[in-house]
Amino acid sequence: MSELKDAATLRLDRWLHHARLFKTRTLAAEAVGRGGVRLNGKPCSKPAQIVRHGDTITVAAHGRVRSLKVLMLGERRGPASEAATLYEEIE
């Protein structure tokens, strides 16, 4: 059963890194710790927060605020074209 759970979820800091919103996972974890990230409208303070398909992530970084719907979790930090398939911008 743990395999199914692992396949259907991902840590928030890893997802932010895979989606290329932060250059390193450490920077993503620091942003979450500072309160610059919301998951489904709720503030997050733990980088290990679980992300699932369909979640909404709001990120305040690099001088702007972005709201994203999670389409896929991703298995690695790939090129920008691959990272763009992990989410959909919410206007």
DRENDO-1510 file (C-alpha; in Angstrom, 1 decimal, always signed):
<recs>
REC; n; res; u; v; w
REC; 1; MET; +0.0; +0.0; +0.0 .
REC; 2; SER; +2.9; +2.4; +0.7 .
REC; 3; GLU; +3.9; +2.1; -3.0 .
REC; 4; LEU; +0.4; +3.4; -4.0 .
REC; 5; LYS; +0.6; +6.3; -1.6 .
REC; 6; ASP; +4.1; +7.2; -2.8 .
REC; 7; ALA; +3.0; +7.2; -6.4 .
REC; 8; ALA; +0.0; +9.4; -5.8 .
REC; 9; THR; +1.6; +12.0; -3.6 .
REC; 10; LEU; +4.8; +14.2; -3.5 .
REC; 11; ARG; +6.3; +16.5; -1.0 .
REC; 12; LEU; +5.5; +20.2; -1.6 .
REC; 13; ASP; +9.2; +21.2; -1.8 .
REC; 14; ARG; +9.9; +18.5; -4.3 .
REC; 15; TRP; +7.0; +19.5; -6.5 .
REC; 16; LEU; +7.9; +23.1; -6.4 .
REC; 17; HIS; +11.5; +22.1; -7.5 .
REC; 18; HIS; +10.2; +19.7; -10.2 .
REC; 19; ALA; +7.9; +22.5; -11.6 .
REC; 20; ARG; +11.0; +24.8; -11.8 .
REC; 21; LEU; +9.4; +27.4; -9.6 .
REC; 22; PHE; +12.6; +27.3; -7.5 .
REC; 23; LYS; +16.1; +26.6; -8.6 .
REC; 24; THR; +16.8; +24.2; -5.7 .
REC; 25; ARG; +14.8; +22.1; -3.4 .
REC; 26; THR; +16.4; +24.0; -0.5 .
REC; 27; LEU; +15.1; +27.3; -1.8 .
REC; 28; ALA; +11.6; +25.8; -2.2 .
REC; 29; ALA; +11.7; +24.5; +1.4 .
REC; 30; GLU; +12.8; +28.0; +2.6 .
REC; 31; ALA; +10.0; +29.7; +0.8 .
REC; 32; VAL; +7.5; +27.3; +2.3 .
REC; 33; GLY; +9.0; +27.9; +5.8 .
REC; 34; ARG; +8.6; +31.6; +5.3 .
REC; 35; GLY; +4.9; +31.3; +4.5 .
REC; 36; GLY; +5.2; +32.2; +0.8 .
REC; 37; VAL; +3.2; +29.1; -0.3 .
REC; 38; ARG; -0.4; +28.1; +0.2 .
REC; 39; LEU; -1.9; +24.7; -0.5 .
REC; 40; ASN; -5.6; +24.6; -1.3 .
REC; 41; GLY; -5.9; +28.1; +0.1 .
REC; 42; LYS; -4.3; +27.3; +3.5 .
REC; 43; PRO; -0.9; +28.6; +4.5 .
REC; 44; CYS; +1.9; +26.0; +4.6 .
REC; 45; SER; +4.9; +26.0; +6.9 .
REC; 46; LYS; +6.2; +22.5; +6.3 .
REC; 47; PRO; +8.1; +21.6; +3.2 .
REC; 48; ALA; +7.0; +17.9; +3.7 .
REC; 49; GLN; +3.3; +18.9; +3.1 .
REC; 50; ILE; +1.8; +16.3; +0.7 .
REC; 51; VAL; +0.7; +17.4; -2.8 .
REC; 52; ARG; -1.8; +15.5; -4.9 .
REC; 53; HIS; -3.2; +15.7; -8.4 .
REC; 54; GLY; -5.8; +18.5; -8.5 .
REC; 55; ASP; -4.4; +20.5; -5.6 .
REC; 56; THR; -4.1; +24.3; -5.9 .
REC; 57; ILE; -0.8; +25.9; -5.0 .
REC; 58; THR; -0.3; +29.6; -4.6 .
REC; 59; VAL; +3.3; +30.8; -4.6 .
REC; 60; ALA; +4.7; +34.2; -3.8 .
REC; 61; ALA; +8.2; +34.3; -5.3 .
REC; 62; HIS; +10.4; +36.3; -7.6 .
REC; 63; GLY; +8.3; +39.4; -7.2 .
REC; 64; ARG; +5.0; +37.9; -8.2 .
REC; 65; VAL; +2.2; +35.7; -7.0 .
REC; 66; ARG; +1.1; +32.7; -9.0 .
REC; 67; SER; -1.8; +30.3; -8.5 .
REC; 68; LEU; -1.3; +26.9; -10.0 .
REC; 69; LYS; -3.5; +23.8; -10.4 .
REC; 70; VAL; -1.5; +20.5; -10.1 .
REC; 71; LEU; -2.0; +18.4; -13.2 .
REC; 72; MET; +0.9; +15.9; -12.6 .
REC; 73; LEU; +3.4; +15.3; -9.8 .
REC; 74; GLY; +6.5; +14.7; -12.0 .
REC; 75; GLU; +9.3; +12.2; -11.3 .
REC; 76; ARG; +12.2; +14.5; -11.8 .
REC; 77; ARG; +13.3; +18.1; -12.5 .
REC; 78; GLY; +13.3; +18.1; -16.2 .
REC; 79; PRO; +13.5; +20.8; -18.9 .
REC; 80; ALA; +11.2; +23.8; -18.7 .
REC; 81; SER; +8.9; +22.3; -21.4 .
REC; 82; GLU; +8.4; +19.2; -19.2 .
REC; 83; ALA; +7.9; +21.3; -16.0 .
REC; 84; ALA; +5.2; +23.3; -17.7 .
REC; 85; THR; +3.1; +20.1; -18.1 .
REC; 86; LEU; +2.9; +19.7; -14.3 .
REC; 87; TYR; +0.6; +22.6; -13.7 .
REC; 88; GLU; -2.0; +25.0; -15.2 .
REC; 89; GLU; -2.0; +28.7; -14.3 .
REC; 90; ILE; -5.2; +29.9; -12.6 .
REC; 91; GLU; -6.1; +33.4; -13.5 .
</recs>
